[in-house]
Amino acid sequence: MKIARHSKILEIIENNEVETQEELAEELRKSGFNITQATVSRDIKELRLIKTLSESGKYKYATIRPQGSELVDKHVKVFTEAVLSIDYASNIIVVKTIPGAAQGAAAAVDAMNLGEIVGSIAGDDTIFAVARSEKKAIEMVEKFRKLVE
């Protein structure tokens, strides 16, 4: 449940200008999470969210761009705990996750800075990642599978 909640938080702050913990808690409730402000506070701390100035001049929650290996390790942990299956078709890698966790797992893929991946897109429980070639897709599927084993 925590992984799904964290994934939803990342999705919410990516798509909305959330200024307060109360606003974030309300958005989570709208998405079906029964949550308290104290839990939201802990989640913000665990996800290492920061407040940044938005284009509208208001402060909003945002993620810290991964730079250190500690944060990348956390992303990898989210990936390994969320992934159910990995497959490919041609140069497209398809990653199935537990419901609500695809955003967090896709953030992990992005944080790994893999040159073999051109880009990725995530829904609720599925990630599509485009590899540079079918050969690279096969290599990435093997790499991802090793991570989750």
Stockholm file with secondary structure:
# STOCKHOLM 1.0

chainA/1-149         MKIARHSKILEIIENNEVETQEELAEELRKSGFNITQATVSRDIKELRLIKTLSESGKYKYATIRPQGSELVDKHVKVFTEAVLSIDYASNIIVVKTIPGAAQGAAAAVDAMNLGEIVGSIAGDDTIFAVARSEKKAIEMVEKFRKLVE
#=GR chainA/1-149 SS CHHHHHHHHHHHHHHSCCCSHHHHHHHHHHTTCCCCHHHHHHHHHHHTCEEEECTTSCEEEECCCCCSHHHHHHHHHHHHHHEEEEEEETTEEEEEESTTCHHHHHHHHHHTTCTTEEEEEECSSEEEEEESSHHHHHHHHHHHHHHHC
#=GC SS_cons         CHHHHHHHHHHHHHHSCCCSHHHHHHHHHHTTCCCCHHHHHHHHHHHTCEEEECTTSCEEEECCCCCSHHHHHHHHHHHHHHEEEEEEETTEEEEEESTTCHHHHHHHHHHTTCTTEEEEEECSSEEEEEESSHHHHHHHHHHHHHHHC
//
